[in-house]
Amino acid sequence: MKAVILNKNGALENGLAEQPKPKSNEVLIHIKASGFNPIDYQMLENELERKLISSPILGRELSGIVVDKRSDVTEFNIGDEVYCGSGSMGSNGTYAEYIVVPEAIVSFKPKNISFEQAAAIPSAGLTSLQIFNRLKLNPENTVLVTGATGGVGSFLIKILLAHNIQQITATVGSEENRQILLNLGLKNHQIINYKEENLIGNILKANNDQPFEYGIDLVGNYMSEITAEVLKINGTYVDVTALVTRDAHETLFNKGTMIMNISNYMYGMVKKYEYYKNSLLTIKTLIENGTILPPQYRTVGNLSLDTVLQAHSILKNNQTQGHKLIMKH
């Protein structure tokens, strides 16, 4: 099968790989579309993320059609349209024509959206839903979301608004991104450009000059320090990036902040596959009944090295403009 492969020198290249065959409780999916995530290029550059490489074929989320299965697979049939976040749980990554995955992590694709839209969901959707489920927010809670127009941020904003969580302040880096959040349903006074002067003052002013109960940090580094500064004593800091600085950690400790780490990784490591399937089925229902809309996406190109490199460059330079990057297969 055609694939984009990580060679022994640590560089990506066009190549061919053997088409995988399903084993017990597994399905073979012909991939129709796949999504790009920052972790894809971070695996090539970051020692911590490099440890997550389990195949020379990268890529972690997909939509497609079941084309083969083992006899003990009971939920899916040949021809079913599905989507899933494969992570490191498949035969290979998603920069390929085919992938084998356990049926236990797969969900039927929402019926009312395209393969491209479906492929844009798993990684951001799973992370966003985990944040929402674990926080157990009430409408009166005050919430700061940094990096709100990224994949996780925009999906999370949709979920929060759909559940009547309205007291949200969000940060963006451009007026184009401000418009994205306005289109999602936030008001202008809830959106703060982090490039403007007096950032801390502007964020607090948006919350009636009061510190926040919850800070959901989707950026890390300098923004982790800003988030820590505007949280109330005994507030909650939600860490999605593992990029908390030393200064931010000191502030969070001094405030007695509860730090909630968000990760989908360990569910796969301990084979709690129901987490993936149940989360995707929840999102499927929310989309099919119109509670939330699927993500905005941008098709970068067809399966090829050029498409992968272009997508990685767009992600690294923060040029997605609120769109999930998709590769067609």
C-alpha positions in Angstrom: 0.0 0.0 0.0 1.0 3.6 -0.5 2.3 5.4 2.6 4.4 8.3 3.9 7.2 6.6 5.9 9.7 7.7 8.5 13.1 6.4 7.3 16.1 5.4 9.4 17.5 8.9 9.2 14.5 10.4 10.8 13.1 12.0 7.7 9.7 11.4 6.0 9.5 10.0 2.5 7.0 8.5 0.0 7.1 4.7 0.1 5.3 1.4 0.0 4.3 -0.8 2.9 2.7 -4.2 3.2 -1.0 -3.9 3.6 -1.9 -5.0 7.2 -4.2 -7.9 7.9 -6.7 -8.0 10.8 -6.2 -10.2 13.8 -8.7 -11.3 16.4 -11.2 -8.5 17.2 -9.7 -6.2 14.5 -11.0 -4.5 11.4 -9.2 -3.4 8.3 -10.2 0.2 7.3 -9.6 1.7 3.9 -8.8 5.3 5.0 -10.7 8.0 3.1 -9.4 11.0 5.1 -7.0 11.6 7.9 -6.3 14.6 10.2 -3.1 16.3 11.2 -2.1 17.2 14.7 0.8 19.1 16.3 2.1 15.9 17.8 2.8 14.6 14.3 5.6 17.0 13.7 6.5 17.2 17.4 7.4 13.5 17.3 10.1 14.4 14.7 11.5 17.2 16.9 10.8 16.6 20.5 12.4 13.9 22.6 9.4 13.5 24.9 7.0 13.1 22.0 9.4 10.9 20.1 8.9 8.2 22.7 5.3 7.8 21.4 6.4 6.6 17.9 5.2 3.1 17.5 5.3 2.8 13.7 7.4 4.4 10.9 4.0 5.5 9.5 2.8 8.5 11.6 -0.8 9.9 11.9 -3.4 9.4 14.6 -7.0 9.9 13.4 -9.0 8.9 10.4 -12.3 8.1 8.8 -12.9 5.4 6.3 -14.7 2.2 5.2 -14.4 -1.3 6.8 -13.1 -3.6 4.0 -12.1 -6.7 6.0 -12.6 -8.1 9.5 -12.0 -11.2 11.6 -15.0 -13.5 12.2 -15.1 -12.5 15.9 -15.9 -8.9 15.0 -19.6 -8.5 15.7 -20.4 -4.8 15.6 -19.1 -3.9 12.1 -19.7 -5.2 8.7 -17.9 -4.8 5.4 -18.8 -1.4 3.9 -19.6 0.4 7.2 -18.5 4.0 7.3 -16.4 4.6 10.5 -14.1 7.0 12.2 -11.6 6.7 15.1 -8.6 8.0 16.8 -6.0 5.3 16.3 -3.1 6.8 18.2 -0.6 4.1 18.7 -3.3 1.4 18.8 -3.3 0.4 15.1 -1.1 -1.6 12.8 0.4 1.6 11.6 -0.4 5.3 11.5 -2.8 7.1 9.2 -0.4 8.4 6.6 -1.3 5.3 4.5 -4.0 3.7 2.5 -5.1 1.1 5.1 -4.9 0.6 8.8 -5.9 -2.3 11.1 -7.4 -1.3 14.5 -9.3 -3.0 17.3 -13.0 -2.8 16.7 -13.3 -1.6 20.4 -11.9 1.8 19.5 -14.0 2.4 16.4 -17.3 4.3 16.0 -19.8 4.6 13.2 -19.3 7.9 11.4 -21.9 10.5 12.0 -24.4 10.0 9.1 -24.8 13.7 8.3 -21.2 14.7 7.7 -18.4 13.9 5.1 -15.4 11.7 5.6 -13.3 14.9 5.7 -15.4 16.4 8.5 -15.3 13.1 10.4 -11.5 12.8 10.2 -11.3 16.2 11.8 -13.0 15.1 15.0 -11.3 12.3 17.0 -8.2 13.9 18.6 -9.7 17.3 19.3 -13.1 15.8 20.1 -11.8 13.2 22.6 -9.7 15.8 24.4 -12.5 18.4 24.5 -15.1 15.9 25.8 -12.7 14.7 28.5 -12.1 18.2 29.7 -15.9 18.9 29.8 -16.7 15.6 31.5 -14.1 15.9 34.2 -14.7 19.5 35.1 -18.4 19.1 35.7 -19.0 22.8 35.1 -22.1 24.7 36.1 -23.5 27.7 34.2 -22.3 30.1 36.9 -18.7 29.0 36.7 -16.1 31.4 35.2 -13.8 29.8 32.6 -10.7 31.0 30.7 -9.7 29.2 27.6 -6.3 30.0 26.0 -5.7 29.2 22.3 -9.4 29.0 21.8 -9.4 28.7 18.0 -7.2 25.6 17.8 -8.7 22.2 17.2 -9.3 21.5 20.8 -10.3 25.0 21.7 -13.0 25.6 19.1 -14.5 22.1 19.7 -14.5 22.8 23.4 -16.2 26.1 23.0 -19.0 24.4 21.0 -19.5 21.8 23.8 -19.5 24.5 26.5 -22.0 26.7 24.8 -24.2 23.7 23.9 -24.4 22.9 27.6 -25.2 26.6 28.6 -21.7 27.3 30.0 -21.7 31.0 29.1 -19.2 32.8 31.4 -16.2 32.1 29.1 -13.3 34.3 28.3 -11.1 33.2 25.4 -7.7 34.3 24.0 -6.9 34.6 20.3 -3.9 36.0 18.4 -5.6 37.7 15.5 -8.8 39.5 14.4 -9.5 36.6 12.0 -9.5 34.2 15.0 -11.7 36.7 16.9 -14.3 36.3 14.1 -14.1 32.5 14.3 -15.2 32.7 18.0 -17.9 35.3 17.2 -19.3 32.8 14.7 -19.2 30.1 17.3 -21.4 32.2 19.6 -19.0 34.2 21.9 -19.5 37.9 22.4 -16.8 40.4 21.5 -16.1 41.4 25.1 -15.4 37.7 25.9 -12.5 37.5 23.4 -9.1 38.9 24.2 -6.2 39.3 21.8 -3.1 38.1 23.7 -0.9 40.3 21.6 -2.4 43.5 23.0 -0.8 45.4 25.9 -1.9 44.7 29.5 -3.0 41.2 28.8 -3.6 40.2 32.4 -5.7 43.3 33.0 -7.7 42.8 29.8 -8.4 39.1 30.7 -9.6 40.0 34.2 -11.7 42.9 32.9 -13.6 40.5 30.7 -14.5 38.6 33.9 -15.7 41.7 35.8 -12.3 42.2 37.2 -12.5 38.9 39.1 -10.1 35.9 39.0 -11.3 32.8 37.2 -12.4 29.6 38.8 -11.1 27.5 35.9 -8.2 28.1 33.5 -8.1 25.7 30.5 -4.6 26.2 29.0 -4.3 25.0 25.4 -1.1 26.9 24.7 1.4 26.5 27.6 4.7 28.3 28.0 4.1 32.0 28.6 0.3 31.6 28.5 0.6 29.1 31.4 2.0 31.9 33.4 -0.8 34.2 32.4 -3.4 31.6 33.2 -1.9 30.9 36.6 -1.9 34.6 37.4 -5.6 35.2 36.6 -6.8 32.1 38.5 -8.4 32.5 41.9 -7.0 30.9 45.1 -7.9 27.1 45.1 -9.0 27.4 41.4 -8.5 24.7 38.8 -5.8 24.7 36.1 -6.4 22.4 33.2 -3.2 21.3 31.5 -3.5 19.9 28.0 0.1 20.7 26.8 2.6 19.7 29.5 4.3 23.0 28.8 3.8 24.7 32.2 6.8 26.9 33.0 8.6 26.9 36.3 7.2 30.4 37.2 3.7 29.2 36.4 4.1 26.1 38.5 5.3 28.2 41.4 2.2 30.5 41.1 -0.1 27.6 40.9 1.4 26.0 43.9 1.3 29.1 46.0 -2.4 29.6 45.1 -3.2 26.0 46.1 -4.5 25.4 42.6 -5.8 21.9 41.6 -3.9 20.9 38.4 -5.9 18.6 36.1 -3.8 16.9 33.5 -5.7 15.9 30.3 -4.4 13.0 28.2 -6.0 10.3 26.0 -2.7 8.3 26.0 -3.0 6.0 29.0 -6.5 4.8 28.1 -4.8 3.0 25.1 -1.8 1.9 27.1 -4.0 0.0 29.6 -6.5 -1.0 26.9 -9.5 0.8 28.2 -10.8 1.0 24.7 -14.3 1.8 25.7 -13.2 5.3 26.5 -12.5 6.0 22.8 -15.6 4.3 21.4 -18.0 5.8 24.0 -16.6 9.3 23.5 -16.8 9.1 19.7 -20.4 7.8 20.0 -21.3 10.7 22.3 -19.9 13.1 19.7 -21.7 11.3 16.9 -25.0 11.8 18.7 -24.3 15.5 19.4 -23.5 16.1 15.7 -26.4 14.1 14.3 -29.0 15.8 16.5 -27.6 19.2 15.7 -26.3 20.1 19.2 -22.9 20.9 17.9 -21.5 21.4 14.4 -18.5 19.4 13.1 -15.2 21.3 12.9 -14.2 23.6 10.1 -11.6 21.9 8.0 -9.1 22.6 5.2 -8.0 19.9 2.8 -4.3 20.2 2.3 -4.0 17.6 -0.4 -4.0 13.9 -1.2 -1.9 11.2 0.4 1.7 12.2 -0.3 4.9 13.5 1.3 4.3 17.0 -0.1 0.9 17.1 1.6 2.3 15.9 5.0 5.2 18.4 4.9 2.9 21.3 4.0 0.5 20.4 6.8 3.3 20.1 9.3 4.6 23.6 8.3 1.1 25.1 8.6 0.8 23.7 12.1 4.3 24.7 13.2 3.7 28.3 12.1 0.2 28.5 13.6 -1.5 29.2 10.3 -4.5 26.9 10.5 -6.9 29.9 11.1 -9.2 27.8 13.1 -9.4 25.0 10.5 -8.5 21.4 11.0 -6.0 20.2 8.4 -7.1 17.1 6.5 -5.5 14.8 4.0 -7.6 12.9 1.4 -6.8 9.3 0.6 
